[in-house]
Amino acid sequence: MQFRFRDADLYYEDYGAGVPLLCLSAFPFDRRMWREQRALGDVARLLTADYRGIGGSALTPGPYTMDILADDMMALLDHADVKQAVVLGDSMGVYVAFSLLERHPERVRAVVFTDSRAEADTPEQAERRQVTADGLRSEGTGVLRARVDDLFAATTRRLRPELVDEMQTQVAGMNAEGLAWLALGMGLRHDRRALLPRIAVPALLLCGEEDTVSPPAGMQAMADAIPNADFHLIPHAGHLAPLEQPEVFNRHVRAFLATV
């Protein structure tokens, strides 16, 4: 389904019934990374959207800052007639969730953060975003192949290589320009550490035990900074815990939804 907000036609899917659950994807993926969470459709109404520039959403001039993406998601909630949602973000999706909490806190009922961090990019990291964007524009999506591999746990790469291949294929079909604008937007994001102790809604934090991109120690520190946050490790998962270990991941989310 599509709706128009400002200068973009944005694509989303609306599945299930129950607590509204807004699912925000990791870079460089679209709404399809949440397919395993459809198992929660008996207790949650899942709203899964493609960020502008990728998937079924329109390409617009960028960069796509986290504030722009948060406003897009707020507009989706308006379009879907959802007053408040539980916001579930993975990696870059958490950056968007932070912006939602800052810009539209009244729309956030609770949060689930997985495999991410609150710090802004260092100048060196922001420069690497620029290198990634330049590579996408000059060479295409193939420049992300090694990055996508690194997002998965070693266990997943060994035991489920077909999942890694599937996600590589999805990324290969993405709009390289849209991904470039997303990469640059991440490099411009704000440091959100000061926001953490001000998060007043229920919070669940999950982290893949084998995540080398956003390691468990950092996620534990984030959880410690959020009042009354609950934290769990997901065994045998890397940076994409919802995809790699969906049964364990969904079990934690299902239990959390029952409390909010």
N, C-alpha and C positions, 0 to 999 in steps of 0.2 A: 504494500500500500504506500501511497505517496501523499505528502502534503507540502504546501509551499510556505516558507518563512523567509521574510526579507527577500534576498536575492537568489534563494536556492530551493529547488525541489528536493525534498529529503525522503528517503525510503525507510520504511520500518515494517516490522511484523508484530502482530498482537495475538498472543496465544495464551490459552488457559483462563482460569478464573480464580479469584481470591485476592490476596494482598498484592497491590501493584508493585512490580519488581522491574525497575529500569536497569537494563544491562548495558554496560559501557565497555567497549572492546579494548584489547591491547593493540598496540602498533606492532605489525602492519596488517591487522586483520579487520574483517567486517563482521556483521551480525552473525555470520555462520559459525563463529567460534563458540556461540552459546547453544548449539544444537542439543548438547547433552543435558542442558538445564531444562529442556522441555519436559523432562520427567517430573519437574516441580509444578506442572500445569494444573494439578489437582488442588494445590494450595495457593498458587500465585498466578497472577495475570502478568505474563512476561512481555515487556516492551523491549524489543531488540532493534536498534537502529544502525544504519550505515552513516558514518560521519560524512560530511560534505566532501566531495572529491573522490570517494571510493564506493565500491559496491553499486547499488542502485541510486545513490544520491548524486546530485549534479556537481560538476566541477565549477568552482567560482574562484575569483582572484584571492590569493592568500597573502601572508601565511595564516593558517588556521590556529589562532591562539586558543588556549584552554577556555578563555572567557567566551569566545565566539561559539565554541562547541557546547559550552554549558547553556548558553542562551538558546541554541538549537534544541537541546534536550528539554529545556523549560517549555519551549514552543510545542514540542511533541506531547508533553504532559497536558498542555492546554488543548491541543487537538484531540487527544484521547479522553478528555474530560476527567483527568486524574488530578485531584487536589493535592495529594501527597503520595510519594512513592518511597519504597525502600530502594536505595541506590546501590547497585552491585557493580564495582569496577575492578578490572584487572589491569595492572601496570598503567599505561596511559589513561585508561578509564578512571583510575583513582585520581589522576591529575584533574580530569574533567569534574569528578565528584567534588574535589576540594573547591573548585570554582563555583559549583552549584551551591555548596554550603556557604560560601562567602556572598554570592550574588542573589541567591533565591532560597534562603534557609527555610522559609515557611513551606517549601515544596518537598522537603526531605523528612521522611518519617523515621528512617534508620539507615545505617550504612553497612555494607559489607565490602571490605578492602582486601584484595588479594595481590600478592607479589608486586609490591610497588615501594615507593619511598616518598617522603615529604620534602626532601631537600631540592632546591633548584639545581640546574646544571652548573657545574663549574665552567669558567671560560673555555677550558680545554674540551669539556664535554659538548658545550654549545658549538664549538668549532667542528667537532666530529659530526654533529647534526648537519652543519653546512656541507661538509664533505659528502655525507650520505645524500643530501638533496641534489648536489651537483652530479653525483654518480647516477642517481635515478634519472636525471634529465639527459645525461649524455649516453648512458649505457642501458637504461631500463631497469626493470625490477630484478634482474639477475644479480644486481649488486647486493641484494638482501639475503641471498641464499645462505651464506655462512651465519648471518645474524639469526635467521629463523632456526637453523640447526641448534644454535647456542641457547635458544629459549627453552628447549626441551631438556628434561633430565637425561642423564646418561642411561638410566634404566629404561626410559621410554624409547630412546634411540636404539637400544639393544633389543628390546622385546616387542616394540610396536613401530617398526620402521615404516609401515604402511601409513600410519597416522602422520608422521613427519613428512612423508612424500605427499600426502593429500594436502597438507597445509602449505607446503612449498608450491604445489600446483595452484592453489587459490591465490597466493601472493603473486605468482607469475602472471596471473590474469588481471591484476589490479591496474588502475590508472596510475602510472608512474608520477605524473605531475601532481595528482592529489596526494600521493604518499609523500612527495617532496614538501608540499605545503604543511602537512601534518608534522613531519620531522622538524621543520623550522619552527613551527608553533610550540613544540615541546621545549625547544631550546630557549624560548622566550618566557617560559612559565615562571611564576613567582615561587619563592620559598614559602612553604606552608607549615613549617614547624611551629610557628606561633599560633596557628589555628588549632592545633591538636588539643591543647587543654581546654579550648572553648567549644569543642564538639559536645553538645548536650544531648544528642539523640543516642539511642542504643547503637552499639558498634560491635561488629564481629570482624576480626582480622584473621586471615588464613594465609599460609605461606607454604609453598612446596619445599619439602625438606632438602631437595637437591637444587634449589634455585641458586644459580651462581650470578644472576643479574641483579636481583634484589634479595640478598641472602637473609636467612631467618633471623639473624641477630638484629638486623636493621628493622625488620617487621616487628620483632618483639619490643624494640625500643619505641617504635611508633605506638604500639598497643599500650605500653606503660605510660605514655604521655597523654592518652585519651582517657578521660574519667570512666571507670567501670567498663572498659572494653574487654572483650573476651578474645583470646588468641589460641589458635590451634595450628599445629604442623600437619601437612598432608604428606604422608610417606610416599616415596617413589614418584614424586612429582617435581617438576622444575618451575619455570616461570609461567606456565600455562596450566595451573592446577585444575581449573574447571574442565579442561579437555583431557588431561592426562589421567586423572583419577576422579572421574565424575561421580562415582557412587559414594566415595568418602566425602567429597566436596559437597555434593547435594544433601547428604545426611546432616552435615553441619548447618547448611543454609536452611533446610527444612525445620530443624529444631529451633533455629534462631527466629524464623518467621512466626513460629507458634507463640513467641513471647512478645511480639510487637503488634 
